[in-house]
Amino acid sequence: QVQLVASGGGEVQVGGSLRLSCVASGNIYSIYDMAWYRQSPGKERELVAQITQSGLTNYADSVKGRFTISRDNAEKTVSLQMNSLRPEDTAVYYCSAEIDQSPREPGRKYWGRGTQVTVSS
């Protein structure tokens, strides 16, 4: 069974930094896109950043220049370095990964449990 486990959430003051990490484990053949999403109270879940297997990245406009997504394919991890944090970054952050469990099978998106990030002003 595939499992994604995230860590690194916490509470910081405005302008501070946090680094989120997520590791995938279990029955994994290949990992394709990996991504971070977030959801704050009363809002829809939104894509924060994603990264392809080869390292191409995409960011939400609200985090460009402040957040950096990276991955380590050998370790099956994806990380999100968050700098210059703002109160509006407060949310539950979720990692995801598109994973194939065998050849000739379509991949599916797996989700980790959310980790709380709180930015205090």
Backbone as a chain_set.jsonl record, in Angstrom:
{"seq": "QVQLVASGGGEVQVGGSLRLSCVASGNIYSIYDMAWYRQSPGKERELVAQITQSGLTNYADSVKGRFTISRDNAEKTVSLQMNSLRPEDTAVYYCSAEIDQSPREPGRKYWGRGTQVTVSS", "coords": {"N": [[0.839, -1.181, 0.0], [0.524, 2.224, -0.806], [1.901, 5.022, 0.792], [1.959, 8.352, 1.93], [3.793, 10.525, 3.832], [3.904, 13.456, 5.575], [5.889, 16.106, 6.97], [7.116, 18.773, 9.075], [5.47, 20.961, 9.414], [4.189, 23.765, 11.305], [4.224, 26.566, 13.579], [4.953, 29.887, 12.795], [6.317, 33.235, 12.802], [5.363, 36.208, 10.975], [7.195, 36.613, 8.011], [8.943, 34.618, 8.536], [10.355, 31.286, 8.053], [9.67, 27.991, 6.832], [10.137, 24.514, 6.273], [8.69, 22.021, 4.505], [8.374, 18.511, 4.259], [7.903, 15.457, 2.498], [7.517, 12.025, 2.31], [7.311, 9.202, 0.235], [6.179, 5.853, 0.355], [5.955, 2.239, 0.177], [4.232, 0.044, -2.109], [5.557, 0.86, -4.904], [6.067, 1.625, -8.24], [6.707, 3.65, -10.129], [7.15, 7.162, -9.725], [5.565, 10.027, -10.687], [4.483, 13.205, -11.328], [4.803, 15.339, -8.487], [3.428, 17.167, -5.782], [2.389, 20.053, -3.852], [-0.39, 21.05, -2.003], [-2.76, 23.319, -0.53], [-5.125, 24.235, 2.008], [-7.226, 26.533, 3.447], [-9.39, 27.656, 6.121], [-12.72, 27.91, 5.018], [-12.043, 28.154, 2.378], [-11.324, 26.825, -0.908], [-9.389, 23.908, -1.696], [-6.174, 24.496, -2.933], [-3.701, 24.402, -5.515], [-0.368, 24.667, -4.704], [2.337, 24.271, -5.449], [4.034, 22.339, -7.913], [5.971, 19.618, -9.188], [7.69, 18.016, -11.784], [8.879, 14.725, -12.737], [11.327, 15.14, -13.91], [12.069, 17.549, -12.911], [10.875, 19.979, -13.622], [9.027, 22.838, -12.705], [6.073, 24.34, -11.252], [4.255, 27.053, -9.995], [1.845, 28.521, -7.777], [0.625, 31.813, -8.302], [0.613, 33.376, -6.012], [2.687, 32.487, -4.422], [5.021, 32.562, -5.799], [8.464, 33.183, -6.062], [8.801, 33.083, -3.365], [8.368, 30.517, -2.349], [9.834, 27.29, -2.787], [9.826, 24.337, -4.529], [11.049, 21.019, -4.406], [12.56, 17.843, -5.213], [13.616, 14.519, -4.386], [14.407, 11.903, -6.079], [15.584, 9.444, -5.545], [15.211, 9.157, -2.823], [12.525, 9.301, -2.743], [11.07, 11.587, -2.08], [9.456, 14.765, -1.597], [9.808, 18.226, -1.224], [9.024, 21.385, 0.296], [10.17, 24.478, 0.446], [9.518, 27.238, 2.302], [9.602, 30.605, 2.367], [9.681, 33.999, 3.652], [7.13, 34.135, 4.868], [3.63, 34.777, 5.054], [0.61, 35.898, 6.752], [-1.59, 35.017, 5.253], [-0.681, 32.675, 4.218], [-1.281, 30.776, 5.983], [-2.579, 27.637, 6.525], [-3.769, 24.268, 5.981], [-1.492, 22.047, 4.769], [-1.017, 19.834, 2.086], [0.609, 17.014, 0.724], [1.081, 15.468, -2.453], [1.229, 12.813, -4.884], [1.675, 11.428, -8.073], [1.433, 8.14, -8.807], [2.534, 5.054, -10.115], [1.874, 1.663, -9.618], [2.55, -0.611, -10.909], [3.856, -1.842, -14.102], [2.344, -0.775, -17.21], [0.027, 0.045, -16.098], [-2.249, 2.607, -15.316], [-1.293, 5.625, -13.667], [-2.159, 6.96, -10.445], [-3.335, 9.555, -8.336], [-2.032, 10.057, -5.17], [-2.534, 10.952, -1.77], [-1.194, 12.676, 1.035], [-1.567, 13.014, 4.601], [-2.788, 16.058, 5.945], [-0.722, 18.797, 7.03], [-0.42, 21.246, 9.459], [0.184, 24.662, 8.916], [0.901, 27.635, 10.393], [0.924, 31.087, 10.337], [1.764, 33.752, 12.17], [0.878, 37.103, 12.87]], "CA": [[0.0, 0.0, 0.0], [1.271, 3.468, -0.907], [1.667, 5.953, 1.878], [2.688, 9.606, 1.906], [3.875, 11.077, 5.174], [4.457, 14.798, 5.559], [6.396, 16.633, 8.224], [7.687, 20.101, 8.986], [4.519, 22.012, 9.704], [4.345, 24.404, 12.594], [3.815, 27.96, 13.701], [6.034, 30.853, 12.661], [5.902, 34.624, 12.693], [5.434, 36.798, 9.642], [8.544, 36.756, 7.506], [9.725, 33.446, 8.866], [10.49, 30.218, 7.073], [9.424, 26.607, 7.186], [10.404, 23.556, 5.205], [7.856, 20.844, 4.569], [8.904, 17.364, 3.551], [6.95, 14.37, 2.348], [8.155, 10.823, 1.786], [6.419, 8.166, -0.262], [6.652, 4.498, 0.607], [5.014, 1.19, -0.149], [4.335, -0.608, -3.409], [5.735, 1.933, -5.873], [6.824, 1.331, -9.454], [7.23, 4.925, -10.596], [6.518, 8.372, -9.236], [5.593, 11.076, -11.697], [4.376, 14.522, -10.708], [4.59, 15.489, -7.065], [2.902, 18.507, -5.59], [1.883, 20.512, -2.567], [-1.639, 21.791, -2.003], [-3.116, 23.847, 0.779], [-6.518, 24.604, 2.193], [-7.479, 27.325, 4.637], [-10.819, 27.639, 6.46], [-13.623, 28.623, 4.143], [-11.524, 28.236, 1.022], [-11.107, 25.576, -1.621], [-8.019, 23.447, -1.759], [-5.5, 25.058, -4.09], [-2.364, 23.932, -5.836], [0.678, 25.603, -4.32], [3.496, 24.031, -6.295], [4.176, 20.978, -8.393], [7.253, 19.349, -9.821], [7.688, 16.796, -12.579], [9.95, 13.783, -12.445], [12.575, 15.695, -14.412], [12.408, 18.75, -12.182], [10.149, 21.175, -14.047], [8.183, 23.293, -11.608], [4.982, 25.263, -11.472], [3.854, 27.638, -8.726], [0.75, 29.468, -7.704], [1.126, 33.18, -8.366], [0.736, 33.933, -4.675], [3.883, 32.019, -3.73], [6.192, 32.687, -6.661], [9.536, 33.974, -5.502], [8.904, 32.848, -1.928], [8.388, 29.082, -2.098], [10.591, 26.474, -3.725], [9.55, 22.91, -4.437], [12.142, 20.188, -4.883], [12.322, 16.423, -4.986], [14.738, 13.601, -4.401], [13.806, 10.691, -6.62], [16.149, 8.282, -4.871], [14.605, 9.073, -1.504], [11.071, 9.357, -2.928], [10.584, 12.689, -1.269], [9.216, 16.082, -2.161], [9.913, 19.22, -0.169], [8.574, 22.74, -0.009], [10.821, 25.501, 1.247], [8.644, 28.395, 2.355], [10.263, 31.776, 2.932], [8.896, 35.237, 3.687], [5.76, 33.696, 5.097], [2.602, 35.766, 5.333], [-0.553, 35.316, 7.426], [-2.45, 34.353, 4.287], [-0.136, 31.353, 3.935], [-1.812, 29.87, 6.992], [-3.434, 26.629, 5.913], [-3.331, 22.89, 6.075], [-0.764, 21.723, 3.551], [-1.082, 18.429, 1.712], [1.463, 16.586, -0.368], [0.474, 14.493, -3.343], [2.135, 12.218, -5.846], [1.1, 10.525, -9.058], [2.222, 6.924, -8.633], [2.204, 3.778, -10.733], [2.269, 0.539, -8.788], [3.01, -1.669, -11.795], [3.914, -1.419, -15.504], [1.136, -0.838, -18.03], [-1.116, 0.481, -15.317], [-2.268, 4.068, -15.189], [-0.996, 6.152, -12.358], [-3.215, 7.634, -9.725], [-2.832, 10.524, -7.38], [-2.125, 9.714, -3.765], [-2.497, 12.113, -0.887], [-0.758, 12.534, 2.402], [-2.366, 13.731, 5.573], [-2.435, 17.459, 6.02], [0.094, 19.319, 8.116], [-0.824, 22.622, 9.704], [1.134, 25.764, 8.897], [0.278, 28.839, 10.928], [1.789, 32.259, 10.289], [1.205, 34.724, 13.097], [1.276, 38.491, 12.692]], "C": [[0.884, 1.246, 0.0], [0.89, 4.385, 0.239], [2.533, 7.186, 1.684], [2.64, 10.198, 3.302], [4.591, 12.412, 5.125], [4.924, 15.211, 6.949], [6.9, 18.051, 8.0], [6.741, 21.243, 9.259], [4.747, 22.587, 11.086], [3.851, 25.824, 12.561], [5.034, 28.87, 13.636], [5.459, 32.259, 12.602], [6.04, 35.113, 11.256], [6.892, 37.006, 9.235], [9.436, 35.563, 7.765], [9.714, 32.407, 7.764], [10.144, 28.865, 7.675], [9.765, 25.739, 5.986], [9.554, 22.319, 5.448], [8.494, 19.725, 3.757], [7.855, 16.27, 3.525], [7.661, 13.185, 1.715], [7.103, 9.804, 1.383], [7.023, 6.79, 0.002], [5.577, 3.503, 0.216], [5.283, 0.576, -1.507], [4.358, 0.439, -4.515], [6.59, 1.473, -7.036], [7.492, 2.596, -9.979], [6.46, 6.065, -9.94], [6.665, 9.447, -10.29], [5.493, 12.438, -11.011], [4.18, 14.424, -9.203], [4.19, 16.939, -6.821], [2.547, 18.78, -4.14], [0.616, 21.324, -2.796], [-1.855, 22.373, -0.616], [-4.591, 24.214, 0.804], [-6.662, 25.345, 3.515], [-8.98, 27.343, 4.896], [-11.653, 28.489, 5.517], [-13.168, 28.745, 2.704], [-11.365, 26.849, 0.409], [-9.636, 25.193, -1.567], [-7.378, 23.973, -3.049], [-4.116, 24.448, -4.274], [-1.362, 25.018, -5.489], [1.875, 25.484, -5.254], [3.51, 22.582, -6.737], [5.509, 20.84, -9.115], [7.185, 18.021, -10.554], [8.862, 15.916, -12.187], [11.309, 14.337, -12.863], [12.953, 17.023, -13.764], [11.755, 20.036, -12.641], [9.145, 21.549, -12.972], [7.107, 24.261, -12.057], [4.502, 25.752, -10.111], [2.599, 28.471, -8.856], [1.334, 30.876, -7.691], [1.408, 33.758, -6.978], [2.012, 33.524, -3.948], [5.143, 32.126, -4.567], [7.227, 33.618, -6.048], [9.74, 33.76, -4.017], [9.043, 31.365, -1.587], [9.209, 28.376, -3.172], [10.271, 25.007, -3.488], [10.736, 22.144, -5.013], [11.813, 18.733, -4.603], [13.625, 15.654, -5.031], [14.166, 12.258, -4.83], [14.326, 9.423, -5.95], [15.499, 8.063, -3.512], [13.081, 9.075, -1.553], [10.456, 10.433, -2.047], [10.332, 13.939, -2.106], [9.211, 17.066, -1.006], [9.391, 20.557, -0.651], [9.243, 23.689, 0.965], [9.987, 26.764, 1.168], [9.348, 29.53, 3.084], [9.33, 32.977, 2.891], [7.416, 34.948, 3.891], [4.842, 34.841, 5.525], [1.426, 35.114, 6.044], [-1.473, 34.556, 6.473], [-1.908, 33.0, 3.827], [-0.623, 30.318, 4.942], [-2.814, 28.914, 6.36], [-2.963, 25.248, 6.323], [-2.703, 22.536, 4.733], [-0.763, 20.215, 3.324], [-0.077, 18.126, 0.61], [0.72, 15.558, -1.2], [1.519, 13.968, -4.31], [1.355, 11.323, -6.793], [1.999, 9.296, -9.101], [1.649, 5.763, -9.427], [2.688, 2.67, -9.816], [2.744, -0.663, -9.611], [3.09, -1.143, -13.219], [2.57, -1.584, -16.202], [-0.134, -0.511, -17.247], [-1.088, 1.996, -15.209], [-1.942, 4.498, -13.769], [-2.22, 6.78, -11.732], [-2.586, 8.573, -8.709], [-3.085, 10.043, -5.958], [-1.939, 10.963, -2.931], [-1.946, 11.759, 0.478], [-1.732, 13.235, 3.33], [-1.878, 15.169, 5.663], [-1.555, 17.78, 7.21], [-0.179, 20.813, 8.244], [0.354, 23.581, 9.656], [0.398, 27.011, 9.354], [1.298, 29.969, 10.944], [1.126, 33.36, 11.1], [1.753, 36.12, 12.849], [1.386, 39.213, 14.023]], "O": [[1.878, 1.308, 0.725], [-0.279, 4.506, 0.605], [3.703, 7.079, 1.317], [1.566, 10.353, 3.883], [5.739, 12.498, 4.69], [4.42, 14.729, 7.963], [7.088, 18.476, 6.86], [7.173, 22.394, 9.33], [5.409, 21.982, 11.929], [3.15, 26.237, 11.637], [6.024, 28.651, 14.335], [4.263, 32.446, 12.379], [6.738, 34.513, 10.438], [7.707, 37.506, 10.01], [10.561, 35.502, 7.268], [9.146, 32.613, 6.691], [10.308, 28.636, 8.873], [9.69, 26.177, 4.838], [9.687, 21.653, 6.475], [9.081, 19.965, 2.701], [7.02, 16.172, 4.425], [8.332, 13.332, 0.694], [6.13, 9.576, 2.102], [8.233, 6.598, -0.116], [4.433, 3.874, -0.044], [6.413, 0.584, -1.996], [3.309, 0.856, -5.006], [7.705, 0.988, -6.844], [8.694, 2.611, -10.241], [5.272, 5.941, -9.642], [7.774, 9.741, -10.735], [6.348, 12.779, -10.193], [3.481, 13.539, -8.709], [4.577, 17.831, -7.576], [2.423, 17.87, -3.321], [0.565, 22.181, -3.678], [-1.21, 21.966, 0.35], [-5.212, 24.466, -0.228], [-6.268, 24.844, 4.568], [-9.765, 27.073, 3.986], [-11.328, 29.647, 5.254], [-13.843, 29.378, 1.893], [-11.282, 25.842, 1.113], [-8.759, 26.043, -1.412], [-7.976, 23.899, -4.122], [-3.46, 24.038, -3.316], [-1.496, 26.159, -5.931], [2.362, 26.483, -5.783], [3.049, 21.7, -6.012], [6.089, 21.819, -9.585], [6.688, 17.028, -10.022], [9.725, 16.315, -11.406], [12.325, 14.033, -12.237], [14.026, 17.564, -14.03], [12.054, 21.097, -12.095], [8.49, 20.682, -12.395], [7.216, 24.91, -13.097], [4.357, 24.961, -9.179], [2.323, 29.051, -9.906], [2.409, 31.104, -7.136], [2.341, 34.542, -6.804], [2.382, 34.152, -2.956], [6.23, 31.809, -4.085], [6.898, 34.707, -5.575], [10.744, 34.204, -3.46], [9.751, 31.003, -0.647], [9.265, 28.818, -4.32], [10.427, 24.499, -2.378], [11.349, 22.573, -5.99], [10.893, 18.431, -3.842], [14.605, 16.088, -5.636], [13.522, 11.564, -4.043], [13.593, 8.445, -5.806], [15.267, 6.926, -3.099], [12.422, 8.875, -0.533], [9.456, 10.21, -1.364], [10.919, 14.131, -3.171], [8.673, 16.778, 0.063], [9.324, 20.822, -1.851], [8.927, 23.706, 2.155], [9.771, 27.301, 0.081], [9.651, 29.424, 4.272], [8.32, 32.972, 2.187], [6.563, 35.462, 3.166], [5.242, 35.743, 6.26], [1.254, 33.899, 5.953], [-2.069, 33.551, 6.86], [-2.599, 32.261, 3.125], [-0.399, 29.12, 4.766], [-3.783, 29.343, 5.734], [-1.904, 25.083, 6.93], [-3.325, 22.71, 3.684], [-0.538, 19.43, 4.245], [0.066, 18.904, -0.333], [-0.166, 14.863, -0.702], [2.557, 14.592, -4.529], [0.486, 10.559, -6.373], [3.19, 9.401, -9.397], [0.443, 5.518, -9.417], [3.8, 2.738, -9.293], [3.282, -1.622, -9.057], [2.477, -0.123, -13.537], [1.762, -2.432, -15.824], [-1.243, -0.775, -17.712], [-0.027, 2.596, -15.032], [-2.278, 3.816, -12.801], [-3.196, 7.091, -12.415], [-1.444, 8.389, -8.287], [-4.203, 9.674, -5.597], [-1.269, 11.911, -3.342], [-2.201, 10.677, 1.007], [-2.618, 13.964, 2.882], [-0.693, 15.448, 5.477], [-1.627, 17.133, 8.254], [-0.168, 21.547, 7.256], [1.391, 23.343, 10.277], [-0.613, 27.394, 8.765], [2.391, 29.83, 11.493], [0.049, 33.84, 10.747], [2.954, 36.295, 12.641], [1.714, 40.399, 14.056]]}, "num_chains": 1, "name": "protein.A"}
